[in-house]
Amino acid sequence: MINLGKYLFIEECRQCHQFIHEKDEHKAKTLCHICFKQLNQSVPKISHIMLDTERVLPVLSRLPYEGLTKKLIYNCKYDNDRLLIYDFALLMQTAWAELEKLIDTANLFLMPIPLHWSRQFKRGFNQSELLAYAIANFTNKPILKSLKRTRATKAQHTLNAKERFANTYQAFSADKSQTKGKNIVLIDDIFTSGATLISASSTLLEAHANSVIAFTLSRALFK
Ligand SMILES: [Zn+2]
């Protein structure tokens, strides 16, 4: 059968392959209203991870990293399906009210977890950066990019928990003049061990950020 959608520029649902129609003010671009609703039913989760003996990093995660979510993140990062980012941000935006209860919303900035330039060059884009820009569109919050990767790290999914912390230890630097006094929402796609988030948020606090919270699209289930 000829796939008419491809000729008419109608997107197909990435899950069930039905053409995506506007229904009930459905805004998603890559999922039909049924598949989007299925993901949207997940309840956002809040975790608190210890940075040291006194400081705690709140992490708000929108979806469990499993099933359809896992498949879509893979397709986005490794099959270059960047339109998915719009729907990921749409889902994250529905948890924005929860996030605002956890941080001072004055002087608030969105900050993507940076990739090392070598990985960004290889992939062609940073999924966390695209997510942050899409969320900024929904929330009207500015983007701050004062955090940099100081060295290339190994892909976290290839390492065990202990190795992940060693891999990301002091992997970032932050520009103090841009970071000082700001309330920062760190944006990332997957929260697994928290090693990357801990390293990045510690660096930001050392650069005198007023407060940091992490907001992730997904969270791996702890076994
Ligand atoms: Zn569908």
Residues whose N, C-alpha, C, O or C-beta is under 5 A from the ligand:
A	BS01	ZN	C13 Q15 C16 H17 C32 C35
